[in-house]
Amino acid sequence: MSVFRVKSVEQSISDTEAPEHRLRRELTALDLTVFGIGVIVGTGIFVLTGRVAKEMAGPSVALSFVAAAVVCALAALCYAEFASTVPVAGSAYTFSFATLGEFPAWIIGWDLILEMMLGAAVVAVGWSGYLASLLSSFGIDLPASLAGDDPVFNLPASLIVLILTAVLVAGVKLSSRLNLVVVAIKVTVILLVIVAGLFFVKGANYTPFIPPAKQTAAVEGLSAPLIQVMFGITPVAFGVLGIFSAAAIVFFAYIGFDVVATAAEETRRPQRDLPIGIIASLVICTVLYVSVSLVVVGMQPYQSLSEAAPLADAFKAVGQTWAATLISIGALAGLTTVVMILMLGQSRVMFSMCRDNLLPRGLARVHPVYGTPYRITILLGVIISILAGLVPLSTIAELVNIGTLFAFVVVSIAVVILRRTRPDLPRSFRTPLVPLVPILSVLACLYLMINLPVETWLRFLAWMLIGVVIYFSYGYRHSRVADRPAGGPVKGG
């Protein structure tokens, strides 16, 4: 038996029809687009803009958002082809199983668990901070031990995870309706901020649009970017190179569009709707990000921007304090949907892994009334709730980023492989210019990956090593495709 045994596309699709594992197809292209916006628009638009403008790009931070969007778009085109060809829950895990084999699929699934679990916990902690700030503006102060900068147990973060777990168990349509309402709130807030901010923009703040380049101080030890350790290249602030250095950071504001692909089995017309949802959500969020960044750097000189709350503080600087409360409401709404959709995505990836017996199959049971993988959703909800309540996750948040980029690389490679191994498959959406687009996607993602710190790489490799141990001690021996003859039925079907 080989660890590179492949699970055919036909078998993956037929597995979705098993009664005990059948998810309800209730999502439309609009639902998927809103899901994408819901998970992409989070802390990035409210926080990252000020930091990268002040330290790395100046007014040209808008170009950094465009550059990051191009990298995401390359990967999105690859995701769109796969999602329409293999409309099965699991996203990159399922795609890898159909092309690279079982062990690579396990690795990418294990990677996605890390990405989404830590991502949901980190964002829940951020949600707690915005809630405390908003309540404080109304004269309500939460105890520091429960919601401060260093709480004993972060109660609001833990509770929001448990509430959203209940929503996810109750059905994907309910989740999509809640998401639609909350996304409408945060997009309305963002549009109001853009329109109101235009009245306070000063042309002088855009000059120079690309500030002169200057070398930043070299970072030492494990905190140094891998590119610096490998090639001796010290990152540059400002100038043209500064735009791309900033893009490596603001890229993380786009993380999440790939989660749309995890809802493939719950989509009414996946071949048509998944590509629309993936690409439309990315385009809409890019327009919002570029607009907000142009307004913020136009309202204040980039050297004066706040790093913690650039939008709110820019309005305070021009005497519009009402905006701070409005922006806090928008940020709170934004983070709510990010947590929920990351949890939804993770539960679907793990659902697919359990259905293949790489993890205990009993966890993949679907609720007879709600049609959701309730056992996995509840288990993950409890784990993420504990993580959000107890663990200070800021130091490992970059693991989310490296995990996402790794998934992008694998999917981009897999598109080329599936084109060669299964040219007969119907593809309602085809990635243009194959293999050029996938190759550019791989190179762009690898460039951003080597800009991450060495310690992030070490933690990522440690997590992968744990995954290898679990695979060979459990998944390899229990796999449903282990004893299947070519084209034959799988075990446990």
N, C-alpha and C positions, 0 to 999 in steps of 0.2 A: 504494500500500500504506500502511496506517495503523499507527502504533505502538500503536493501541488495538484491534487485531484480537483477537477473542475466540476462545478454544479451547473448543468446546462440552463440556458435561459428558459427553455420550455418547462423544465422541472421547477425552477423558481416560480414561474407563473402558475403552474398547476398547484403548487403548495398553498397558494392564496385561496383556493377553493375548499380546503378542508374545513368542515363545519365548525370544529372547535377552535379554529384559528382564523376564521374569516372576519375581516374588518368591514365595517359598513362604508360604502362608497357614497359620501354625502357632500364632498367639497367641490367647488367650482373654480374656474380660473380666477374669479374675483377673490374668493376665499384664500386661495394660494398667494395671490399678490399681496393681500392684506397681511397674511401670515409673514411673508417676506419682509414687508415694511415694519411689521410689529417687532421682529427679532433684530433687524438691522439698526433701526433708529433707537439708540439707547444713550449711554453715557458719551459716546463719541461726539455727537453733535453738541452736547452741552458742556463738555470738558476739554476734549483734545484740541479743539480749534485754538484756544488761547495758548496752550503749552507749546505747540509746534510753531505757531506764528511768532511767539516771543523768542524762542530758543533756536529755531532752525530755518525758517522759511520767510518770515516777515509777511508782507501783504500777499506774496505769491503762494501762500498756503492753499489758496483755491486750486492752483495747479497741482499741488501735492495730492489733493482729493481726487482730481481728475486722473493723475498717474496711478493712484491706488485703484481707482475704479476700472482702469484699463486692465490691470492685472486680474482683478476679480472677473471682469467680463470674459477674458480668455478662458478662465476656469469655468465660468457660468455656461459658456457655449458647449463645453465638454459635458458638463452635468446635464444640460438640456437634452443632448442626444441620448445619453444613457437613460435618463429618467423616462423618456418617451419610448425607448426600445425595450427596457426592462422595468415596467411599472410595478415594482415590488417594494415593500417597506425595507428600510435598511440603508438606503443611499449608497455611499461609497463601499460599504461592506458587501452588499449584494452585487454591485458592479464588479468588485474585485474577485468575488467567488466565481463569477461567470467568465473571467478572463485570465487572472493570474493564478488562481487555485486557492485551496482551503487555508493553508497557513498564512499567505499574504492577506487573505480576507479576514482571518482572525486578528492579525496584527492591526489592520485598519479599523476593524470593529472595536478592538480594545482601545485604540487611539481615540476614536469618536466618543467612547464612554468617558474617557478622561476629559476631552474637550468640553463636552456638554455638561457633565456633572460639575466640574470646577467652574465652568462659565456661569451656570445657574446659581451656584453658591456665591460666587463673587458678586454677581449683579444683585442678588438678594441683600447682601451686606450694603451695597450702594443704595438700594431702595430704602433700607432702614435709615441711612444717613439723611436722605432727602426728606423722609417722613418726619424725622426729629427736627430738621431745620424748618419745615413748613409749620409744624405744630408750635415750635418756638416763636414763630412770627405772630401766632395768635395767642401768645402768653402761656402756652402749655409746654412745660419742660419734662421730658421723660428722664427717669433716673439714669445716671451715668453708668451704673452697673448693668443696665439692660439695653442701652442704645447709645452709649458714648463712643469716643474714639477707641477705647480699649475696654469693652464691657466684659463682665464675667460670663454672661450669656446673652447673645444678641437676640432678644425675644421677638422684636418686629420682623427681623429677617427670617427667623425660624417659622413664625406664624404665617407669613405670606406664602412660603413654600407649601405648607400644609393646606392652606386654603386653595391654592392653585392645583394641588394634587387632587383635591375633591372635585374641582371643576373638570380636570382632565379625565377622571374616572367616569364622570357623568355623561360623557359623550363628546365626540370631536365637533359636532355641529354646535353644541353649547359653547365649546371652547372658541370656535370661530366667531360666534356672535359676540361673545365678550371681547374678543380680540378686535373685532370691527369697531365696537363702541370706543374702546380705549385708544385704538390707533387714530380714530377720528378726533379724539380730544387732543392727542399730542401733536398731530399734524396741523390742527387748527391753531394751537399755541405757537408752533414754529412759524406758520404763515403770518400770524399777527406780529410776531417778533420781527420778521423780515420786513413787512410793510411799515411798521412803526419805526424801525431802525433806519429806514431810508431817509426819513426826515432829519436825521442827525449825522448823516454821512458827510465828511469833509474830503474833498479831492486831494488835499495836501497829505492826508494820511496814507495815500497809495504811492507816495514818492519817497524813495525809489521802490518800484514794484518788486524788483528782485535785488535786495541789498547786497553789497559787495561780500564776497566769500571770505570767511575766516576760519582758521583751523581750531577745532575744539581741543580741550585738554584730553590726553589719552587716559582711558579708564584702565585701571590695573586689576590684575587677579581674575577671579572667576566672574566678576561683573563686566569684564571687557567683552565687546561684541566679538563673535567668532571670526569675522572678517579681519579684525585687527590682529588677532592671534595668528591666523593662518598666513596673512599676507603683509602684515605690518602696516596696514592702511588705517589711519586715524580718521574717523568720520568728520566730515566738513559741515559747518553751519553756514547757512545763507548761500548766495550764489546759485548756480544751476544745480550743482551737486547737492546743495542743501535742500532743494525741492524734493529730490529723490530720497535723501536721508529722512526727510519728514514723511514721505510717502510710506516708508517702512513702518512708521508709527501709526499714521492715520488709516493705513490698511485695516487695522484692527477695529475701526469703526464700522467696517463693512461685514464683519464676521456674522454669519447666520443665514445668508441666502441659500446655502447648501442644505439647510434644515428643511426647506420646502420639498426637496426630493425625498425626504423620509416619509412624507404623507402620500406617497404614490398609490398605495393600496386603498386609500380612503378618498380617492379622486374619481369623479364620475367619468370623465373622459381624459384619462392620464396622458395619452399620446398627444392630445392637443393642449390641454390645460397646464401641464407641468412646465413645458418650455415658456409659455406665456407668464406663468407665475414667477419663475426664476428670473427671467430677463426683465420683465416689467418692474418688479420690486427693486432690482438693482438700479435701473435707469431713474426711477422716481427718487430713490434715496440719494443718488449722485447729484441730481438737480437741487434737492434740499440742502445737502452738505455744502455744495459750492456757493449757493445763495447766502446761506448763513455765514460762511467764512468771509465772503466779500463784504457783507454788512458789518460784521464785527470789527474787522481791520479798518473799515472806513469810519467807524464811530470813534475809535481811539487809536492813537499811535501804537504800533505793534509792541514797542518797548514797554508800554504801560499796561498791557493786557494782564488780567488776572489769570493765573494757571488753574485755580480751583473752580472758579465759577465765572468764566469770561463773558458769557452772555448777560447774566444778571448784573455783574459789576460794570459792564460797558454802559448799561442803561442807568445805573446809579451815578456814573460819572457825568452823565448829561442831565441829571436831576429827575429821572423817571423811575422812582423807586417802586412804583406799582408793578413794574415788569418783573422784579425779583420774585414776587409771590406767584405771578402767572407762570414764570419759567419753572419754578419749583413744582407746580402742579403738572406741567408738561413733562418734566423729567420723571416725576413719580409715575405718571401714566406710562411713559416710555419704558421704564424699567420693569413694570408689571408684566407687560407683554413679552419682554425679552426672557424673563425667568420662565414664564409659562411655555413659550415655544421651544426653548432649549430643553425643558423637561419632556415635552411632547416628542421632540426629535430623538432624545436619548432613549426613551421608552420604546420607540419603534425600531431603533437599531438593535437594542437588546432583545426585543421580541423576535426579530429575524434570527439572531444568534441562538436563542433558545429553541426556536422552531427547527433549527438544523442540528439540535442536540449538542452544540458546542458549549452550551451552558444548560442547566437543568430544564428539560422540556416542559415540566409542569408549570413553570413560570409563564409560559406563553399562552395560557388559557385566556379566552376572550369572554368578557362578561355576557351572560345570556340576555340581559335586558339592554344594557348600554352599548354593547358591541365594541368595547375597548379592552386592551390588554391590562386589566385592572390589577392583577397580582404584581406585575412588573412596575406599573405606575406607582402603586402604594409603596413597594419596597424602595424604589428610587427616591420617592418623596420623603420618606423617613430618613434615608441616608443624607440627602441634600439638606434637609431641615437641620439635622445635627451638625453637619459641616458648617452651614451658614451661622448657626448659633454659637459654635465653640471655636472654630479655627480662624485665626487671622490670615486670610488668604491673599493679601496683597502681594506677598513675595513670590507666590507661585502662579499668579494670574497669567504670566507670560506663557505658561504651559498651554493655556487655551489657544494662544496664537500659533505656537509651533505645531500643535496637533492639527489645527485647521489647515495650515499650509501643507503639511504632510499629506493630508487627505486630498488636497487639490492636486498635488504631484501625482499621486497614485491614479486618480480618476483620469487625468490628462493622458497618462501612459496607457491606461486600459482602453481608452477610446480607439487608439491606433491599433492595439492588439485585436480588439473585437472586429474592427473593420477587415482585418486580414483573415481571422479565423472563422468569422461568420458573416461573410458578405451577403448571405441570403436573407438575413433578418430584415423585416420591414422596419424602416426608420422614418417616422413621421416628421422628425426634425433631424437634420444632418449638420454637424459642426462644419463650418466652411473651411476651406483651405487645409484639409488634413493631408500631411502631418504637420504643416507649418504652425497652425494655431496651437495644437497641443504642445509642440516643442517650445514655442514662445511662452506658453503657460508654465511649463516645467521650469524653464530658465528664470522667469520672473519670480516664481515662488521660491526657488532655491536662493535667489539673491536676497529676498526679504528674510529668509530663514537664517542666512549667515550673518545678518545684521543683529540677530538676537544674542543675548549674553551666553557665555560658556556654561554658566551654572544652569541656565534653562535647558541646554542640550543634555547636561548630565542628569537632571531630574527626569527629562523625557526618556532617556535611555534606561534609567532605573525602572520607570513604569513599564516600558516595553519588555524588560527582562522578567518582571513579575508576570506579565501576560504570557510570555513564552513558557514559563513554568506551569501556569494553569492550563495552557493548551495541551502540553504533552502529558500532564498528569490526569486530565479529564477529557477535554474536547477531542483529542486525536483518537481516543479509544471509543468514544460514544458517538462519533459523527454519523449522521444518517447516510452520508454518501460513501462511507468507508467500504462497505461490502457490495456496493451497487455495480453490476456489470454496465458497461457502456450503453447508455440509452435506456437502462432498465429502471424499475421502481426503486425508491430509496427505503431504508429502514424506518419503521415507525410511521409510515405514511398512512 
